[in-house]
Amino acid sequence: MASKPTPARLLCCLAAWLATAAPLSAADSPAPVGIARIQPELRLHGQGTLHFWGLNVYQARLWTRPDFAPLQYQNQALALELQYARSLDGAAMAQRAIAEMRRVGSFDEQRANNWLTAMVQAFPSVHSGDRITGFYLANGTTQFQHNDKPTVLIADPEFGRLFFGIWLDPKTSEPALRRSLLGLGS
């Protein structure tokens, strides 16, 4: 007659199994539903957290194809997902994005105003747990989602290069977050 497994015995078996199981790498992580619906081939490339004065602002995740070349981000399809840890005003986020885009490259006031208008529509005010995802598509179009619901398309490749450059360009204001997203080490 077999003995009844005890909680300690089950825990021991679980620990032994976990010790032999291969850990998941970022490349093994399938994209969430909202990303998979737009670009099913994307896999998690890197992630990091933006802190401001010691407070978590958001968790950023970069989703790419397996052959992604970090230094040529502006020429490749990708998705950048931001999951917010706190409430933020959408219009203020759009204003900040314009300021950060100017760090990456220059553009005239007409473009700034057009992009600001589009981003105000793309970025509703967020609360803890909300997600905004930006997709840089192969044709140079940028598409946004708020909690997996489409918001705005911007069909300007220069916008996409500068917008995603906020996180991925060497001129970013957050180099540690860039290294985490691109898997470049410290």
TATA-V317341 format. One line per field, one symbol per residue. ss: DSSP state (2 for helix, 1 for strand, 0 for the rest). Layout:
BEGIN
ss=???
END
This chain:
BEGIN
ss=000000222222222222220000022201002222220000111111111100111111111100000222222001111111000102222222222222220000222222222222220001000011111100000111110011111100222222222222000000222222220000
END
